[in-house]
Amino acid sequence: MTAGTADGADLLKTIVAATRRIVDVRTAREPLRELAARAERLPPRPPLHPGRFRAALERRDRVNVIAECKRRSPSRGVLRADYDASAIARALSAGGAAAVSVLTEPTFFDGSLDDLARVVAAVDVPVLRKDFVVSEYQLLEARVAGADAVLLIVAALSPSDLRALAARAAALGLDVLVEVHDADELRTATDAGATIIGVNNRNLRTLAVDVALSEELIAHMPKDVVAVSESGLRMADDLTRLRGLGYSAFLMGERFMTEADPGAALQALLRQALTAQDTKDTKVRI
């Protein structure tokens, strides 16, 4: 487990407060009704488009990695000085990513909606907007940028807001990855009707990481939910072990951002994971 924040501050609370201020500024620049009108003018989603993100995570013929484009993190600082989100996304897609996640939070992660739009234009795999979503406004931004899915964090929302935002996202044709960090949050997610649930092994309040959390919470995961393990995953053995427990996909960011060739690093990891899986299956048959 890594150390938490030195001063004991609640980082999640700080980020959410900053996010609300950012949304207020953007809303003053372009009111919600105008953004909604822009979203409505977009061409309708192709018939097979809604649910594309979930479908990518459910495939059983591969190890499904949601590979993340992230310039910076609060725990490690700048991860990649030569950050080009679209180039990185193309490399990750070519390396075998099932989907690509794009950090769009600007204050703590140096992300932007421009990064999201560029990645959507650059790759054919589904794209997730990764941010601290607290408002319908951000869902509309994701739709306008062309995202397939958005992240909703249980710890950042009230249960009623979680349900309302999930319903609005679905109405916009966006899949929703609902993120939890403990059993109570998992119950809140399932009560809200979440169909894709991510277990974040990182405590967003302290930044402490414990991959054992995924092992603990899978026992409480409903069988019809697509389970995703997030954060702290580095080795092929992590993916093989958690896949065996019932996880369908794995969200990984920092693991590739510090590599000279993120796509090649992902490709090598997936090859190792599949080899380990084949070896395990052979031992079971014997």
JOSUL-V604996 format. One record per pair of residues at least 24 apart in sequence whose C-alpha atoms are under 6 Angstrom apart, sorted by the first residue. I is the first residue (numbers start at 1). J is the second residue. D is the distance in whole Angstrom. If there is no record, write none. Layout:
i=I j=J d=D
i=I j=J d=D
This chain:
i=1 j=209 d=5
i=1 j=210 d=5
i=2 j=208 d=5
i=2 j=209 d=6
i=3 j=208 d=5
i=4 j=206 d=4
i=4 j=207 d=5
i=4 j=208 d=5
i=5 j=206 d=5
i=10 j=205 d=5
i=11 j=205 d=5
i=12 j=204 d=5
i=12 j=205 d=5
i=39 j=144 d=5
i=50 j=173 d=5
i=51 j=175 d=6
i=53 j=126 d=5
i=56 j=98 d=6
i=57 j=249 d=6
i=64 j=98 d=5
i=64 j=249 d=5
i=65 j=97 d=5
i=65 j=98 d=5
i=65 j=249 d=6
i=65 j=250 d=5
i=65 j=251 d=6
i=66 j=98 d=6
i=66 j=99 d=5
i=66 j=100 d=5
i=66 j=250 d=6
i=66 j=251 d=5
i=67 j=97 d=6
i=67 j=100 d=5
i=67 j=101 d=6
i=67 j=252 d=5
i=67 j=253 d=6
i=68 j=100 d=6
i=68 j=101 d=4
i=68 j=102 d=6
i=68 j=252 d=6
i=68 j=253 d=4
i=69 j=102 d=5
i=70 j=103 d=6
i=72 j=109 d=5
i=73 j=109 d=5
i=74 j=108 d=6
i=79 j=258 d=6
i=85 j=115 d=6
i=86 j=118 d=6
i=86 j=119 d=5
i=86 j=122 d=6
i=90 j=123 d=6
i=91 j=263 d=4
i=92 j=263 d=4
i=95 j=263 d=4
i=95 j=264 d=6
i=95 j=266 d=6
i=95 j=267 d=5
i=99 j=125 d=5
i=99 j=126 d=5
i=99 j=127 d=6
i=100 j=127 d=5
i=101 j=127 d=6
i=101 j=128 d=5
i=102 j=129 d=5
i=102 j=130 d=6
i=103 j=130 d=5
i=104 j=131 d=6
i=105 j=131 d=5
i=117 j=145 d=5
i=148 j=174 d=5
i=149 j=174 d=5
i=149 j=175 d=4
i=149 j=176 d=5
i=150 j=176 d=5
i=151 j=176 d=6
i=151 j=177 d=5
i=151 j=178 d=6
i=152 j=178 d=5
i=153 j=178 d=6
i=153 j=179 d=5
i=154 j=179 d=6
i=154 j=180 d=6
i=163 j=192 d=5
i=195 j=225 d=5
i=196 j=225 d=6
i=196 j=226 d=5
i=197 j=227 d=5
i=198 j=227 d=6
i=198 j=228 d=4
i=198 j=229 d=6
i=199 j=229 d=5
i=199 j=230 d=6
i=200 j=230 d=5
i=200 j=231 d=6
i=201 j=230 d=6
i=201 j=231 d=5
i=202 j=231 d=6
i=236 j=269 d=6
i=236 j=272 d=6
i=236 j=273 d=5
i=240 j=273 d=6
